[in-house]
Amino acid sequence: MEKMIRQRAVFGMILAVVLVACSKPQGEHKTTEAEAEYYHVASKVDAIFARNSDSVFVFLDSIAATAQYPDYVINYLRGNCYALRSSYRLAELHLRKAICKELHDEWPRAYYQGINNLGVTLLNITNQEEALKVSAAGYEELSKESDQRLKVWEPSLLYVIGDCQLQLKQKDEGDKTMQQCYDLLMGIADTDTTLVTLEQIGNTCTNIAISYCDVSPEAAMPWIERAEKSLDMVVEHNKTSKQPTQEPVTRAKLQIMKAVSYAANGQLKEAREVYDTFMASPYANHPLLLIERLRYLDQTDQWDAAANLMPTVEEHVGGRDQYTMDNLSFIAESYHIYDKAGRTAEATKVARQVTQMVDSVKVHEQKSEAAELAVIYATQQKDQEIAEQRASLLHQRLIGLIVAIVLITLFFIIYTLYRRRVAHRMAEMKASQERIENELKIARDIQMSMVPSSFPEREGLDMSAYMMPAREVGGDLYGYVLIGQWLYFCVGDVSGKGVPASLFMAQATRLFRTLAAQRMEPAEICTGMNDALSGEDNVNNMFVTMFVGMLNLETGHLRFCNAGHNPPVIGGGDHHGDFLKMAPNTPIGVFPGLKYTGEEIDTIKGRPLFVYTDGLNEAEDTELRQFGDDRLLDILRHTHFGSAKQVIETLTTAVEKHRGGAEPNDDLTMLCLRLG
């Protein structure tokens, strides 16, 4: 029983400790240019991972091939994603390569987050000694930092250290470490009373209580009471904010843990009273608390009750049809319970099943380990090739240095003879630079000519659009095709920036116009574009998010398909404007062979439709604060609709004011239309 519970506790710990990779620092501080760039790509990774955890690795491979970001940043992002996917060996491999002096110097918050995540990852593969070594070294280094914004990682590192010490039977050291962690958490609670911070404090206090309940339940009661007090702070804060929290479930978990602790201390009457109160609560059969109920029944030798509960636990926690070591261990624990309850038939059945599964589990585990080792080997082989290339480059540089010394010597001898030639060469370089700038200006003019500058003049239709690339050329697009009473329109955002994105944008724009001219449905247009843009020809793994609409100008009937794009805002309704609820679709160009899903609205007459790219809601000021979805929705709800152009001008002004002089961090495109 203790082994089964320990596995679940460690899994819960990683969810509480591993933070989102793209989270930005809070409060007033200076952010370097490198940090700002890394936060930007991390936010992209987080958004792609939320939509499809497989495609995030394709995205990371694509940006790694461009060498736009250092290897340690790519390894850091990969390590976090593998940890969240429970691929702990791969997570360890990449996090170890990410934690280096360069990461500390350019992105210090990620450096200490990486150390924390590595410690948790090592705990999940039951390597407590190495997890303790990594976390203790990281904490010692962190204690010497003068930057106070990095101190946020001290409690997390202390918690991992304390959990390792408790598991390694170093109880006195573990008690001191956990107390130090708790004191830091209470210090944070005195200065930061936001709901997010209070919930994180409550989660960490609960995890400390879980650690004690696993290793030494008789000593867990003081920590359970501290965790309950931390939850009281969440409840008190939430009296005004009324935001949803996990506090009720967490409090119920602490209640059943309290019953276990009472039982471990021989206070069976108190344990029974607390357990009966828990069983009368709405959370008695909550899936996340079934293991804790088994823990209590095991502690109090109530084997019949445990045997009766076992089928429900099997249903919610894990089945018997998957050949994994965890499931085999779980089934063995069920045999232990049935045997103690004297249920010979059930125990014999389980024992027979365990015997039959052993060989299959061994084969499955060996195959899984071999597959994971193959990935690790391929990664190491790739790193070796890179190292060999760098060694070759170093050798070439050494030869180049020798040649340079010789050339410099010759230069001083014949300097006068070559002075005019050098001047002539400099003039050529300047002319070449000017030519490149002129070509980029021409490319920008060509790109801007690909999007409409005028809009249909049809009775009752008011339509306008705006596009501003962040660089000379960009990857945003919009367009329309008018066929009879049908108006096809689209807004898209290509991954990346600059010339590659502009070329991909040109392809997407051409495909949209071609397929729309064939009177295809929006979902068919997205499917056709995906077939054309994905696969082997997409060597740079680029993709485009896109919203495609098809509007009947007589009835107002709207058909549309959203391919991974930001949800548009549609006017009207009780709130005078809301984000359009849509079925999810993958961005175009990620996976070949996808069939996209379309949707429709009976009529949008009198209801403005506003479509945009993330250069609007993710526009950042000098402190990297984003414009945000809430501000966008608030402006649209409180802006009187005079015309589509007026709505776009209002938002353009609001974004420029928000930036406060900061350079645009992404291309910005907006399209607004209204049918009278």
Solvent accessible surface area in square Angstrom, and as a share of the most:
residue,aa,sasa,rsa
1,M,22,0.10
2,E,114,0.51
3,K,117,0.49
4,M,0,0.00
5,I,6,0.03
6,R,42,0.15
7,Q,52,0.23
8,R,77,0.28
9,A,15,0.12
10,V,12,0.07
11,F,105,0.44
12,G,31,0.30
13,M,5,0.02
14,I,6,0.03
15,L,115,0.57
16,A,35,0.27
17,V,11,0.06
18,V,14,0.08
19,L,59,0.29
20,V,76,0.44
21,A,18,0.14
22,C,21,0.13
23,S,46,0.30
24,K,40,0.17
25,P,16,0.10
26,Q,160,0.71
27,G,61,0.59
28,E,143,0.64
29,H,38,0.17
30,K,188,0.80
31,T,40,0.23
32,T,72,0.42
33,E,156,0.70
34,A,28,0.22
35,E,0,0.00
36,A,28,0.22
37,E,66,0.30
38,Y,11,0.04
39,Y,3,0.01
40,H,22,0.10
41,V,5,0.03
42,A,0,0.00
43,S,26,0.17
44,K,58,0.24
45,V,4,0.02
46,D,55,0.28
47,A,45,0.35
48,I,12,0.06
49,F,45,0.19
50,A,85,0.66
51,R,114,0.42
52,N,49,0.25
53,S,34,0.22
54,D,81,0.42
55,S,10,0.06
56,V,0,0.00
57,F,27,0.11
58,V,59,0.34
59,F,23,0.09
60,L,0,0.00
61,D,68,0.35
62,S,12,0.08
63,I,20,0.10
64,A,39,0.31
65,A,89,0.69
66,T,86,0.50
67,A,85,0.66
68,Q,100,0.44
69,Y,19,0.07
70,P,42,0.27
71,D,76,0.39
72,Y,30,0.11
73,V,0,0.00
74,I,4,0.02
75,N,18,0.09
76,Y,1,0.00
77,L,0,0.00
78,R,40,0.15
79,G,0,0.00
80,N,3,0.02
81,C,6,0.04
82,Y,31,0.12
83,A,2,0.02
84,L,84,0.42
85,R,98,0.36
86,S,56,0.36
87,S,26,0.17
88,Y,32,0.12
89,R,89,0.32
90,L,14,0.07
91,A,0,0.00
92,E,36,0.16
93,L,29,0.15
94,H,8,0.04
95,L,0,0.00
96,R,97,0.36
97,K,67,0.28
98,A,0,0.00
99,I,38,0.20
100,C,36,0.22
101,K,149,0.63
102,E,90,0.41
103,L,0,0.00
104,H,43,0.19
105,D,79,0.41
106,E,63,0.28
107,W,2,0.01
108,P,18,0.11
109,R,34,0.12
110,A,3,0.02
111,Y,18,0.07
112,Y,0,0.00
113,Q,8,0.04
114,G,1,0.01
115,I,8,0.04
116,N,0,0.00
117,N,0,0.00
118,L,4,0.02
119,G,0,0.00
120,V,0,0.00
121,T,0,0.00
122,L,0,0.00
123,L,2,0.01
124,N,27,0.14
125,I,61,0.31
126,T,95,0.55
127,N,56,0.29
128,Q,32,0.14
129,E,111,0.50
130,E,43,0.19
131,A,0,0.00
132,L,33,0.17
133,K,137,0.58
134,V,23,0.13
135,S,0,0.00
136,A,41,0.32
137,A,60,0.47
138,G,2,0.02
139,Y,43,0.16
140,E,105,0.47
141,E,66,0.30
142,L,0,0.00
143,S,58,0.37
144,K,158,0.67
145,E,34,0.15
146,S,105,0.68
147,D,50,0.26
148,Q,127,0.57
149,R,50,0.18
150,L,3,0.01
151,K,44,0.19
152,V,75,0.43
153,W,6,0.02
154,E,20,0.09
155,P,9,0.05
156,S,26,0.17
157,L,0,0.00
158,L,4,0.02
159,Y,6,0.02
160,V,0,0.00
161,I,12,0.06
162,G,0,0.00
163,D,1,0.01
164,C,0,0.00
165,Q,22,0.10
166,L,1,0.01
167,Q,29,0.13
168,L,47,0.23
169,K,159,0.67
170,Q,68,0.30
171,K,86,0.36
172,D,103,0.53
173,E,86,0.38
174,G,0,0.00
175,D,45,0.23
176,K,150,0.64
177,T,14,0.08
178,M,0,0.00
179,Q,62,0.28
180,Q,80,0.36
181,C,0,0.00
182,Y,26,0.10
183,D,78,0.40
184,L,55,0.27
185,L,8,0.04
186,M,50,0.22
187,G,37,0.36
188,I,50,0.25
189,A,9,0.07
190,D,120,0.62
191,T,119,0.69
192,D,52,0.27
193,T,82,0.48
194,T,74,0.43
195,L,13,0.06
196,V,100,0.58
197,T,20,0.12
198,L,7,0.03
199,E,47,0.21
200,Q,82,0.36
201,I,4,0.02
202,G,1,0.01
203,N,62,0.32
204,T,25,0.15
205,C,2,0.01
206,T,8,0.04
207,N,12,0.06
208,I,0,0.00
209,A,0,0.00
210,I,19,0.10
211,S,3,0.02
212,Y,3,0.01
213,C,3,0.02
214,D,11,0.06
215,V,42,0.24
216,S,9,0.06
217,P,24,0.15
218,E,88,0.39
219,A,29,0.23
220,A,0,0.00
221,M,27,0.12
222,P,74,0.46
223,W,22,0.08
224,I,0,0.00
225,E,81,0.36
226,R,63,0.23
227,A,0,0.00
228,E,33,0.15
229,K,133,0.56
230,S,1,0.01
231,L,8,0.04
232,D,73,0.38
233,M,58,0.26
234,V,2,0.01
235,V,59,0.34
236,E,105,0.47
237,H,55,0.25
238,N,30,0.15
239,K,119,0.51
240,T,123,0.71
241,S,39,0.25
242,K,155,0.66
243,Q,88,0.39
244,P,129,0.81
245,T,33,0.19
246,Q,121,0.54
247,E,26,0.11
248,P,53,0.34
249,V,26,0.15
250,T,19,0.11
251,R,70,0.25
252,A,7,0.06
253,K,40,0.17
254,L,0,0.00
255,Q,45,0.20
256,I,0,0.00
257,M,1,0.00
258,K,37,0.16
259,A,0,0.00
260,V,1,0.00
261,S,0,0.00
262,Y,45,0.17
263,A,10,0.08
264,A,29,0.23
265,N,71,0.36
266,G,56,0.54
267,Q,75,0.34
268,L,110,0.55
269,K,150,0.64
270,E,65,0.29
271,A,1,0.00
272,R,111,0.41
273,E,96,0.43
274,V,26,0.15
275,Y,13,0.05
276,D,64,0.33
277,T,79,0.46
278,F,0,0.00
279,M,68,0.30
280,A,90,0.70
281,S,32,0.21
282,P,125,0.78
283,Y,61,0.23
284,A,7,0.05
285,N,102,0.52
286,H,48,0.21
287,P,64,0.40
288,L,123,0.61
289,L,1,0.00
290,L,0,0.00
291,I,11,0.05
292,E,8,0.04
293,R,21,0.08
294,L,0,0.00
295,R,19,0.07
296,Y,3,0.01
297,L,3,0.02
298,D,38,0.20
299,Q,71,0.32
300,T,30,0.18
301,D,96,0.50
302,Q,52,0.23
303,W,41,0.14
304,D,82,0.43
305,A,41,0.31
306,A,1,0.01
307,A,1,0.00
308,N,95,0.49
309,L,13,0.06
310,M,0,0.00
311,P,73,0.46
312,T,48,0.28
313,V,0,0.00
314,E,28,0.13
315,E,135,0.61
316,H,89,0.40
317,V,41,0.24
318,G,17,0.17
319,G,38,0.36
320,R,59,0.21
321,D,116,0.60
322,Q,113,0.50
323,Y,105,0.40
324,T,35,0.20
325,M,92,0.41
326,D,80,0.42
327,N,18,0.09
328,L,22,0.11
329,S,16,0.10
330,F,3,0.01
331,I,0,0.00
332,A,46,0.36
333,E,24,0.11
334,S,0,0.00
335,Y,83,0.32
336,H,67,0.30
337,I,0,0.00
338,Y,13,0.05
339,D,78,0.40
340,K,108,0.46
341,A,19,0.15
342,G,58,0.55
343,R,69,0.25
344,T,102,0.59
345,A,78,0.61
346,E,67,0.30
347,A,6,0.05
348,T,63,0.37
349,K,132,0.56
350,V,2,0.01
351,A,36,0.28
352,R,133,0.48
353,Q,43,0.19
354,V,32,0.18
355,T,101,0.59
356,Q,125,0.56
357,M,8,0.03
358,V,49,0.28
359,D,101,0.52
360,S,40,0.26
361,V,1,0.00
362,K,110,0.47
363,V,73,0.42
364,H,71,0.32
365,E,56,0.25
366,Q,120,0.53
367,K,139,0.59
368,S,53,0.34
369,E,74,0.33
370,A,58,0.45
371,A,60,0.47
372,E,39,0.18
373,L,84,0.42
374,A,58,0.45
375,V,67,0.39
376,I,22,0.11
377,Y,140,0.53
378,A,54,0.42
379,T,24,0.14
380,Q,93,0.41
381,Q,86,0.38
382,K,124,0.53
383,D,50,0.26
384,Q,109,0.49
385,E,86,0.39
386,I,60,0.30
387,A,58,0.45
388,E,102,0.46
389,Q,123,0.55
390,R,141,0.51
391,A,62,0.48
392,S,53,0.34
393,L,79,0.40
394,L,122,0.61
395,H,113,0.51
396,Q,108,0.48
397,R,154,0.56
398,L,102,0.51
399,I,85,0.43
400,G,37,0.35
401,L,104,0.52
402,I,101,0.51
403,V,74,0.43
404,A,37,0.28
405,I,101,0.51
406,V,80,0.46
407,L,104,0.52
408,I,96,0.49
409,T,76,0.44
410,L,85,0.42
411,F,82,0.34
412,F,150,0.62
413,I,124,0.63
414,I,59,0.30
415,Y,93,0.36
416,T,93,0.54
417,L,142,0.71
418,Y,84,0.32
419,R,133,0.48
420,R,207,0.75
421,R,135,0.49
422,V,69,0.39
423,A,61,0.48
424,H,113,0.50
425,R,134,0.49
426,M,115,0.52
427,A,60,0.46
428,E,94,0.42
429,M,115,0.51
430,K,132,0.56
431,A,50,0.39
432,S,34,0.22
433,Q,108,0.48
434,E,84,0.38
435,R,131,0.48
436,I,95,0.48
437,E,82,0.37
438,N,80,0.41
439,E,93,0.42
440,L,49,0.25
441,K,129,0.55
442,I,99,0.50
443,A,38,0.30
444,R,65,0.24
445,D,93,0.48
446,I,99,0.50
447,Q,7,0.03
448,M,64,0.29
449,S,85,0.55
450,M,45,0.20
451,V,8,0.05
452,P,24,0.15
453,S,114,0.73
454,S,78,0.50
455,F,42,0.18
456,P,17,0.11
457,E,174,0.78
458,R,88,0.32
459,E,179,0.80
460,G,40,0.39
461,L,18,0.09
462,D,47,0.25
463,M,13,0.06
464,S,13,0.09
465,A,16,0.12
466,Y,63,0.24
467,M,9,0.04
468,M,78,0.35
469,P,8,0.05
470,A,26,0.20
471,R,120,0.44
472,E,85,0.38
473,V,4,0.02
474,G,1,0.01
475,G,0,0.00
476,D,2,0.01
477,L,0,0.00
478,Y,10,0.04
479,G,1,0.01
480,Y,48,0.18
481,V,28,0.16
482,L,65,0.32
483,I,29,0.15
484,G,52,0.50
485,Q,64,0.28
486,W,37,0.13
487,L,0,0.00
488,Y,1,0.01
489,F,0,0.00
490,C,1,0.00
491,V,0,0.00
492,G,0,0.00
493,D,17,0.09
494,V,3,0.02
495,S,21,0.14
496,G,52,0.50
497,K,48,0.20
498,G,11,0.11
499,V,72,0.42
500,P,74,0.47
501,A,1,0.00
502,S,15,0.10
503,L,114,0.57
504,F,15,0.06
505,M,0,0.00
506,A,29,0.22
507,Q,80,0.36
508,A,0,0.00
509,T,3,0.01
510,R,133,0.49
511,L,20,0.10
512,F,1,0.00
513,R,92,0.34
514,T,62,0.36
515,L,20,0.10
516,A,0,0.00
517,A,63,0.49
518,Q,105,0.47
519,R,147,0.54
520,M,55,0.24
521,E,61,0.27
522,P,3,0.02
523,A,17,0.13
524,E,89,0.40
525,I,0,0.00
526,C,0,0.00
527,T,30,0.18
528,G,23,0.22
529,M,0,0.00
530,N,0,0.00
531,D,83,0.43
532,A,55,0.42
533,L,9,0.05
534,S,9,0.06
535,G,36,0.34
536,E,167,0.75
537,D,130,0.67
538,N,19,0.10
539,V,121,0.69
540,N,92,0.47
541,N,59,0.30
542,M,23,0.10
543,F,23,0.10
544,V,0,0.00
545,T,19,0.11
546,M,0,0.00
547,F,0,0.00
548,V,0,0.00
549,G,0,0.00
550,M,11,0.05
551,L,0,0.00
552,N,17,0.09
553,L,17,0.08
554,E,117,0.52
555,T,77,0.45
556,G,0,0.00
557,H,36,0.16
558,L,0,0.00
559,R,74,0.27
560,F,4,0.02
561,C,1,0.00
562,N,9,0.05
563,A,0,0.00
564,G,12,0.11
565,H,10,0.05
566,N,31,0.16
567,P,51,0.32
568,P,0,0.00
569,V,4,0.03
570,I,9,0.05
571,G,11,0.10
572,G,30,0.29
573,G,53,0.51
574,D,137,0.71
575,H,106,0.48
576,H,130,0.58
577,G,1,0.01
578,D,48,0.25
579,F,54,0.22
580,L,20,0.10
581,K,186,0.79
582,M,43,0.19
583,A,34,0.27
584,P,127,0.80
585,N,23,0.12
586,T,34,0.20
587,P,9,0.06
588,I,0,0.00
589,G,5,0.05
590,V,30,0.17
591,F,57,0.24
592,P,85,0.54
593,G,67,0.64
594,L,59,0.29
595,K,180,0.76
596,Y,11,0.04
597,T,73,0.42
598,G,37,0.36
599,E,52,0.23
600,E,108,0.49
601,I,37,0.19
602,D,117,0.61
603,T,62,0.36
604,I,0,0.00
605,K,90,0.38
606,G,36,0.34
607,R,78,0.29
608,P,29,0.18
609,L,0,0.00
610,F,5,0.02
611,V,0,0.00
612,Y,2,0.01
613,T,0,0.00
614,D,17,0.09
615,G,1,0.01
616,L,0,0.00
617,N,14,0.07
618,E,43,0.19
619,A,0,0.00
620,E,15,0.07
621,D,16,0.08
622,T,95,0.55
623,E,69,0.31
624,L,28,0.14
625,R,132,0.48
626,Q,72,0.32
627,F,4,0.02
628,G,24,0.23
629,D,64,0.33
630,D,121,0.63
631,R,107,0.39
632,L,0,0.00
633,L,22,0.11
634,D,74,0.38
635,I,33,0.17
636,L,29,0.14
637,R,77,0.28
638,H,146,0.65
639,T,32,0.19
640,H,157,0.70
641,F,36,0.15
642,G,54,0.52
643,S,35,0.22
644,A,0,0.00
645,K,125,0.53
646,Q,56,0.25
647,V,10,0.05
648,I,7,0.04
649,E,92,0.41
650,T,46,0.27
651,L,0,0.00
652,T,30,0.17
653,T,91,0.53
654,A,23,0.18
655,V,0,0.00
656,E,99,0.45
657,K,170,0.72
658,H,22,0.10
659,R,11,0.04
660,G,58,0.55
661,G,73,0.71
662,A,24,0.19
663,E,147,0.66
664,P,48,0.30
665,N,31,0.16
666,D,10,0.05
667,D,4,0.02
668,L,6,0.03
669,T,0,0.00
670,M,0,0.00
671,L,0,0.00
672,C,1,0.01
673,L,0,0.00
674,R,78,0.28
675,L,2,0.01
676,G,66,0.64
